[in-house]
Amino acid sequence: MIPFNKPYLAGVELDYIADAIKKGKLSGDGYYTKKCSEYFEQRYGFKKVLLTTSCTDALEMAAILLDIKPGDEVISPSYTFVSTVNAFVLRGANIRFVDSAEEHPNIDYQEIENNITSKTKAIIVVHYAGVACDMDKITAISKKHNIPLVEDAAQAVDSFYKGKPLGSFGALSAFSFHETKNIISGEGGMLVINDENLIARAEVIREKGTNRASFFRGEVNKYGWVDIGSSFLPSELNAAYLYGQLENLDDIQARRKEIWQRYESNLKTLQQQGKIELPVLFDYATNNAHMFYIICNSVEDRSGLIEELKKRGIYSVFHYLSLHKSDYFLQNNDLIDLPNSDKFQDTLLRLPMFYELTLEQVDYICESIAACFA
Ligand SMILES: *Cc1c(COP(=O)(O)O)cnc(C)c1O
């Protein structure tokens, strides 16, 4: 049996967890939390990093930080995870869903401006499969209209746009360390704050609306309730696991890229025969090998493939359902037509991708796909 995902353990995570327990502080913002945030700030030049309990929580912090209020509008792709927009809906926002590009699940930047109104308070982009959106174009739109940009960089760790790390473009950016991502901590995430003006308030929101962080730095002599917030900080146990992963980041990324390239070269023939499409990469974007997907010619092709692969012990999975067609959204909104999002909903298929997947297994998966089309 080849699962779709298997959480990776480098080994050193267990030592760090034991050490965190020995240090006698299990709640958040201890030694390992600090090590992790410093790692990201130094390696990628992020202005400020706050570890969170999930990417979902980082996005919820972003919505609070941007003062999203009932009636405000937020622009987002429809082909994304629920959390991308739910975080903003929790604050009362209405979502303006934008289609994916034709050749890639990323947002079609050319459609963003058509959706900007006087009520637009944020533009959210998702770097699907860790491949950058066209950030020059999107940053220009955000600047021109003076609307803050949020990157849902959940899948985009260690990925770049024209040499600049993803997560460094938005006023705020959210990453995930969920066990299905490249770098993991079980459940976990981080908020990257690139707009300096938002840093102090972010610390408060993350600590239940208190100024506890500045108290511990000795900036105030008692801490109290100064804003709204929640408990968005992860335990040291999670941070310890994460730090073990970060020490192995280069190895993890190299291995995933090797697997990715094997898939691509094995499946080239099927692409040339017009049976499937392979992921498009852009000149401006790196590939962090978060995901290997294929695009089938029809939903029937895809269902057949999933079934056939399952018979051969291989677990492949489709991905998002267009959010503009979700039951929840349609309760309060009219149906709109976003054909590219629907196309990816129906035809995109993700293949097993995890550190321990062997190249022999990749070959077997690709042979099995070819057999399905024979
Ligand atoms: C995984 C993912 C999330 C959610 O991350 P969590 O850490 O599980 O909350 C949000 N957006 C995208 C695009 C994701 O891939």
The ligand as a Gaussian input file, in Angstrom:
#p B3LYP/6-31G(d) Opt

LIG

0 1
 C       -3.058000      23.557000       4.534000
 C       -3.650000      24.827000       4.084000
 C       -4.324000      25.691000       4.969000
 C       -4.630000      25.331000       6.388000
 O       -3.514000      25.093000       7.163000
 P       -3.705000      24.614000       8.671000
 O       -2.340000      24.757000       9.261000
 O       -4.174000      23.198000       8.616000
 O       -4.698000      25.501000       9.323000
 C       -4.770000      26.907000       4.490000
 N       -4.600000      27.264000       3.214000
 C       -3.986000      26.453000       2.328000
 C       -3.795000      26.927000       0.920000
 C       -3.501000      25.203000       2.737000
 O       -2.905000      24.407000       1.844000

